[in-house]
């Protein structure tokens, strides 16, 4: 970067009009500064300064170079600062990608607690289907996936994440529970315990939703008379359908807790129909940025890595 040093010497000399003051400011000897300016003039092919009555005066070429050098160094300084800012941002940023349901039922409660311990961190949360989240993780576009995984690891195996390329930690537990709008007596309009020749209207997740994968495995083990009339890719959409009395749906307990307390929804069946899930933080085993790694280290201290034991 010698050329940049010489250009900075030149610009200071343009301002001070004094080799001695410039040399002092630039922490170089006068003779050393003189050689640098002489070399710059040789490169330019012309004189950049003239001595008039003991005073340095910029030549026309000197004025032109002053303008060009000022603009160039300003642009380069801006570039360097932006790169430093980007690097600092990368170190501080913690990127999550998760299915949409997590933005409703998990992050609003979890992030404030994490923020208390990671005051310098910058959090980014992207929502997508779980397969798309996994693609983002594999491509390095996110640091973590936060999602619901079944205890039998059907979701993990279907996505092909049971390998040495990933590590995980369990953050919490969750359940898909069957819920229905109540009738006037406060009982479920769609009751899984009532035997009836008429199938119950069943509100299911769309096939691309990973919650449907766990739910279908449970339903395959139950003798239930269900008929799917509607489906949705988002749990919150199913919740609104359920509130509208369109059928029975299996929804995360955290999502409908307030609805159950207010009796806007009631359980449509006992715990035998519940689907246990785990809230998992998933990462690749490749290095993480500074704050993202600090978060991982902190969570490992607090939890056993037991979500996918074969991964760790």
C-alpha positions as CSV (number, residue, x, y, z in Angstrom):
1,X,0.0,0.0,0.0
2,X,3.0,2.3,-0.5
3,X,1.3,4.2,-3.3
4,X,-1.6,5.1,-1.0
5,X,0.9,6.3,1.6
6,X,2.5,8.5,-0.9
7,X,-0.8,9.9,-2.1
8,X,-1.7,10.7,1.5
9,X,1.7,12.4,1.9
10,X,1.0,14.4,-1.2
11,X,-2.5,15.6,0.0
12,X,-1.1,16.7,3.4
13,X,1.7,18.6,1.6
14,X,-1.0,20.3,-0.6
15,X,-2.6,21.6,2.6
16,X,0.5,22.6,4.6
17,X,2.7,23.8,1.7
18,X,5.6,22.8,4.0
19,X,7.9,19.8,3.8
20,X,8.8,20.1,7.4
21,X,5.3,20.3,8.8
22,X,4.1,17.5,6.5
23,X,7.0,15.3,7.5
24,X,6.2,15.9,11.2
25,X,2.5,15.1,10.6
26,X,3.2,12.0,8.5
27,X,6.0,10.8,10.9
28,X,8.6,10.6,8.2
29,X,11.9,12.5,7.7
30,X,12.0,15.5,5.5
31,X,14.4,13.8,3.2
32,X,12.2,10.7,3.1
33,X,9.2,12.8,2.2
34,X,11.1,14.6,-0.5
35,X,12.0,11.3,-2.1
36,X,8.4,10.2,-2.0
37,X,7.2,13.4,-3.7
38,X,10.0,13.2,-6.2
39,X,9.0,9.7,-7.1
40,X,5.4,10.8,-7.5
41,X,6.4,13.5,-9.8
42,X,8.5,11.0,-11.9
43,X,5.4,8.8,-12.1
44,X,3.2,11.7,-13.2
45,X,5.8,12.8,-15.7
46,X,5.7,16.4,-14.6
47,X,6.3,18.7,-11.6
48,X,3.5,18.9,-9.0
49,X,4.9,21.8,-7.0
50,X,6.7,25.0,-7.8
51,X,8.8,27.1,-5.3
52,X,7.8,30.8,-5.4
53,X,9.5,33.1,-2.9
54,X,10.1,30.2,-0.6
55,X,6.5,28.9,-0.8
56,X,5.3,25.7,-2.4
57,X,2.6,26.2,-5.0
58,X,0.7,23.5,-6.8
59,X,1.2,23.3,-10.5
60,X,-1.8,22.8,-12.8
61,X,-1.0,19.1,-12.8
62,X,-0.7,19.2,-9.0
63,X,-4.2,20.6,-8.7
64,X,-5.5,17.9,-11.0
65,X,-3.8,15.2,-9.1
66,X,-5.0,16.7,-5.8
67,X,-8.6,16.3,-7.0
68,X,-8.1,12.8,-8.3
69,X,-6.2,11.7,-5.2
70,X,-8.8,13.1,-2.8
71,X,-11.6,11.4,-4.6
72,X,-9.7,8.1,-4.9
73,X,-8.7,8.0,-1.3
74,X,-12.1,9.0,-0.1
75,X,-13.7,6.1,-2.1
76,X,-11.1,3.7,-0.9
77,X,-11.6,4.7,2.7
78,X,-15.4,4.3,2.3
79,X,-14.7,0.9,0.8
80,X,-12.5,-0.1,3.7
81,X,-15.1,1.1,6.3
82,X,-17.9,-0.7,4.5
83,X,-15.9,-4.0,4.5
84,X,-15.1,-3.5,8.2
85,X,-18.8,-2.8,8.9
86,X,-19.8,-5.9,6.9
87,X,-17.3,-8.1,8.7
88,X,-18.4,-6.7,12.1
89,X,-22.0,-7.2,11.1
90,X,-21.3,-10.8,10.2
91,X,-19.7,-11.4,13.5
92,X,-22.6,-9.9,15.4
93,X,-25.5,-11.3,13.4
94,X,-27.2,-14.5,14.3
95,X,-29.4,-15.8,11.4
96,X,-32.3,-18.1,12.0
97,X,-34.5,-19.8,9.4
98,X,-37.6,-21.5,10.6
99,X,-41.1,-22.6,9.5
100,X,-43.7,-19.8,9.9
101,X,-45.2,-21.3,13.0
102,X,-42.1,-20.6,15.0
103,X,-42.4,-16.8,14.4
104,X,-45.8,-17.0,16.1
105,X,-45.4,-19.5,19.0
106,X,-41.6,-19.5,19.8
107,X,-39.5,-16.5,18.9
108,X,-41.6,-13.9,20.6
109,X,-41.0,-15.5,24.0
110,X,-37.5,-16.9,23.3
111,X,-35.7,-14.0,21.7
112,X,-36.2,-11.5,24.5
113,X,-34.5,-13.9,26.9
114,X,-31.6,-14.5,24.6
115,X,-31.2,-10.7,23.9
116,X,-30.5,-10.2,27.6
117,X,-27.4,-12.3,27.4
118,X,-26.3,-11.3,23.9
119,X,-26.7,-7.6,23.9
120,X,-24.4,-7.0,20.9
121,X,-26.0,-9.6,18.7
122,X,-28.2,-8.8,15.7
123,X,-30.9,-11.3,15.1
124,X,-32.3,-12.1,11.6
125,X,-35.3,-14.5,11.3
126,X,-36.5,-15.8,7.9
127,X,-39.6,-17.9,7.6
128,X,-40.0,-20.7,5.0
129,X,-41.0,-24.3,4.7
130,X,-38.7,-26.7,6.6
131,X,-37.2,-28.1,3.3
132,X,-36.4,-24.6,2.1
133,X,-34.9,-23.8,5.5
134,X,-32.6,-26.8,5.2
135,X,-31.5,-25.6,1.7
136,X,-30.7,-22.2,3.2
137,X,-28.7,-23.9,6.0
138,X,-26.7,-26.1,3.5
139,X,-26.0,-23.1,1.3
140,X,-24.7,-21.0,4.2
141,X,-27.5,-18.5,4.0
142,X,-28.5,-19.1,7.7
143,X,-26.7,-20.2,10.8
144,X,-29.6,-22.1,12.4
145,X,-32.8,-23.8,11.7
146,X,-35.4,-23.7,14.6
147,X,-38.2,-26.1,14.0
148,X,-40.5,-28.7,15.5
149,X,-39.3,-32.3,15.1
150,X,-41.1,-35.5,16.1
151,X,-39.6,-37.8,18.8
152,X,-39.4,-40.7,16.3
153,X,-37.3,-38.5,14.0
154,X,-39.5,-39.2,11.0
155,X,-39.1,-35.6,9.9
156,X,-35.3,-35.7,10.3
157,X,-35.0,-38.9,8.3
158,X,-37.4,-37.6,5.6
159,X,-35.2,-34.5,5.2
160,X,-32.0,-36.6,5.3
161,X,-30.4,-34.7,8.1
162,X,-29.4,-37.6,10.2
163,X,-25.7,-37.3,9.3
164,X,-22.4,-36.1,10.6
165,X,-22.9,-32.8,8.9
166,X,-25.3,-31.5,11.5
167,X,-25.6,-30.9,15.2
168,X,-28.6,-30.1,17.3
169,X,-29.8,-29.1,20.7
170,X,-33.3,-29.4,22.2
171,X,-34.7,-26.1,23.3
172,X,-38.2,-27.1,24.5
173,X,-41.1,-29.5,24.1
174,X,-44.4,-29.0,22.3
175,X,-47.5,-31.0,21.4
176,X,-49.9,-31.1,18.5
177,X,-53.3,-31.4,20.2
178,X,-56.7,-32.0,18.6
179,X,-59.0,-29.0,19.0
180,X,-62.5,-28.0,17.9
181,X,-64.8,-25.1,18.2
182,X,-67.3,-25.7,21.1
183,X,-71.0,-26.2,20.8
184,X,-73.5,-24.2,23.0
185,X,-72.8,-26.7,25.8
186,X,-69.1,-26.1,25.7
187,X,-68.4,-29.6,24.2
188,X,-66.4,-30.1,21.0
189,X,-68.4,-29.8,17.9
190,X,-66.1,-32.4,16.4
191,X,-65.5,-35.0,19.1
192,X,-62.9,-37.7,18.5
193,X,-64.4,-39.9,21.3
194,X,-67.9,-40.0,19.8
195,X,-68.5,-42.9,17.5
196,X,-70.5,-41.8,14.5
197,X,-71.1,-43.2,11.0
198,X,-70.6,-39.7,9.6
199,X,-66.9,-38.9,9.3
200,X,-65.6,-35.9,11.2
201,X,-64.5,-33.0,9.2
202,X,-60.7,-33.0,9.4
203,X,-58.5,-29.9,8.9
204,X,-55.1,-31.1,7.8
205,X,-51.8,-29.5,7.0
206,X,-50.7,-29.3,3.3
207,X,-48.5,-32.1,2.2
208,X,-45.4,-29.9,2.0
209,X,-45.8,-28.9,5.7
210,X,-43.5,-30.9,8.0
211,X,-46.2,-31.0,10.7
212,X,-48.4,-33.1,8.4
213,X,-45.6,-35.7,8.3
214,X,-45.7,-36.3,12.0
215,X,-49.5,-36.0,12.3
216,X,-50.1,-38.6,9.5
217,X,-47.9,-41.1,11.3
218,X,-50.0,-40.8,14.5
219,X,-53.3,-40.9,12.6
220,X,-52.2,-44.1,10.9
221,X,-52.1,-45.8,14.3
222,X,-55.6,-44.6,15.3
223,X,-59.0,-45.9,14.3
224,X,-60.6,-42.5,13.6
225,X,-63.4,-41.7,11.2
226,X,-62.0,-38.6,9.6
227,X,-62.6,-37.0,6.3
228,X,-60.3,-34.2,5.1
229,X,-62.3,-31.3,3.7
230,X,-59.8,-28.5,4.0
231,X,-56.0,-28.0,4.4
232,X,-53.6,-25.2,4.8
233,X,-49.8,-24.7,4.8
234,X,-49.8,-22.6,7.9
235,X,-50.9,-23.7,11.4
236,X,-52.4,-20.2,12.0
237,X,-54.6,-20.7,8.9
238,X,-55.8,-24.0,10.3
239,X,-56.5,-22.3,13.6
240,X,-58.8,-19.7,11.9
241,X,-60.6,-22.6,10.1
242,X,-61.1,-24.3,13.4
243,X,-62.4,-21.2,15.1
244,X,-64.8,-20.9,12.1
245,X,-66.2,-24.3,13.0
246,X,-65.0,-26.1,9.9
247,X,-63.6,-29.1,11.6
248,X,-61.1,-30.6,14.0
249,X,-57.4,-29.7,13.7
250,X,-54.2,-30.7,15.4
251,X,-52.5,-27.5,16.4
252,X,-49.5,-26.7,18.6
253,X,-50.6,-26.2,22.2
254,X,-48.6,-22.9,22.4
255,X,-50.6,-21.5,19.5
256,X,-54.0,-22.3,21.0
257,X,-53.3,-21.9,24.7
258,X,-55.1,-18.6,24.9
259,X,-58.0,-19.9,22.8
260,X,-58.4,-22.8,25.2
261,X,-58.3,-20.6,28.2
262,X,-60.9,-18.3,26.7
263,X,-63.0,-21.4,25.6
264,X,-63.0,-20.2,22.0
265,X,-61.6,-23.7,21.3
266,X,-61.8,-27.0,23.3
267,X,-59.9,-30.2,23.1
268,X,-61.5,-32.6,20.7
269,X,-59.9,-35.7,22.2
270,X,-57.7,-36.9,25.1
271,X,-53.9,-36.9,25.3
272,X,-53.9,-40.3,23.5
273,X,-54.3,-38.3,20.3
274,X,-51.5,-35.8,21.1
275,X,-48.4,-35.7,19.0
276,X,-45.3,-34.9,21.1
277,X,-42.7,-32.7,19.4
278,X,-39.4,-31.1,20.3
279,X,-38.3,-27.6,19.5
280,X,-34.8,-28.2,17.9
281,X,-32.0,-25.8,17.0
282,X,-30.2,-27.3,14.1
283,X,-26.8,-26.2,12.7
284,X,-24.1,-27.6,10.4
285,X,-20.9,-28.6,11.9
286,X,-19.0,-26.0,9.9
287,X,-17.6,-22.9,11.8
288,X,-20.1,-20.2,12.8
289,X,-19.7,-16.4,13.1
290,X,-18.6,-15.1,16.5
291,X,-22.0,-14.3,18.1
292,X,-23.7,-17.4,16.5
293,X,-21.0,-19.6,18.0
294,X,-21.3,-17.9,21.4
295,X,-25.0,-18.7,21.3
296,X,-24.3,-22.3,20.5
297,X,-21.7,-22.6,23.2
298,X,-24.1,-21.1,25.8
299,X,-27.0,-23.5,24.8
300,X,-24.7,-26.5,24.9
301,X,-23.8,-25.5,28.5
302,X,-27.5,-25.4,29.4
303,X,-28.8,-28.4,27.5
304,X,-27.8,-31.9,26.7
305,X,-27.4,-32.6,23.0
306,X,-30.1,-35.2,23.0
307,X,-32.4,-34.3,20.2
308,X,-30.6,-36.3,17.5
309,X,-28.0,-38.3,19.5
310,X,-26.6,-39.9,16.4
311,X,-25.7,-36.5,15.0
312,X,-23.6,-35.5,18.0
